[in-house]
Amino acid sequence: MNTSGSTTRRRLLMALPLAGAGAVGVAFWKMLSGMQHGSFNPHDINAPVLDRPVPDFNLPGLAPAQGFGTQDLKTLQAPVLVNFFASWCIPCVAEMPTLMAFKDQLPIWGVAYKDKPENAAAFLRHSGNPFARLGNDPEGRAGMDWGLSGVPETFLIGPGGVIRWHTAAPLTEDIIRGTILPLAARLKTP
């Protein structure tokens, strides 16, 4: 009977959880360190969808607006913002005045994500409706195809239906004036 081999194996098995906990601790420490120095942004997610065509989807309209789908975005001649929102989303409530302020400068198309149509309609009646077109995604299938991590999320779609910009954070006046509007101006076809 080889007791030294089983003792070594037992020690190795005991050390694996400790090593895993240590790795998680180091990652957490790096995240906290980045937050302290201002270099960690939890909203700065990897967006592998940039510079790719919009996914295949087709959303029914949410009254009184007309729904939309892939073909509608692929035939665009000018950029449009696609904003995923929900009535139950607190950051979406905070974002709505900003969207209302800029709706005349850049078309905004909305997607009610995992929301009941009556709740989304009541939310827009209360907050204002900045959306030129409004699709309903009650099951969240289109959101999954777009790679959503939550709401609100906004995509700038360029001519031809190509995703040119994306954020997983509420839009602010600074983001719209400093990033979105200049990029949209460059994307307009002559």
QUIMOCOR-V482912 format. One line per field, one symbol per residue. ss: DSSP state (A for helix, B for strand, O for the rest). phi: phi as a letter, one per 30 degrees, with the letter a starting at -180 (. if undefined). A space follows every 10 residues. Layout:
BEGIN
ss->???
phi->???
END
This chain:
BEGIN
ss->OOAAAAAAAA AAAAAAAAAA AAAAAAAAAA AAAAAAAOOO OOOOOOOOOO OOBOOOOBBB BOOOOOOBBA AAAAOOOOOB BBBBBOOOOA AAAAAAAAAA AAOOOOOBBB BBBOOOAAAA AAAAAAAOOO OOBBBBBOOO AAAAAAOOOO OOBBBBBBOO OBBBBBBOOO OOAAAAAAAA AAAAAAAOOO
phi->.cdddddddd dddddedddd dddddddddd ddddddcicc bdddcdcddd ibddddaacd dcecdddaae ddddcdcbdb ccccbaddcd dddddeeddd dcddcadbcc bdchbdeddd ddedddcjcd cdbbccbdci ddedddiecl bdbbbccdei icdcaabcbd dbddddddbd dddddddddd
END
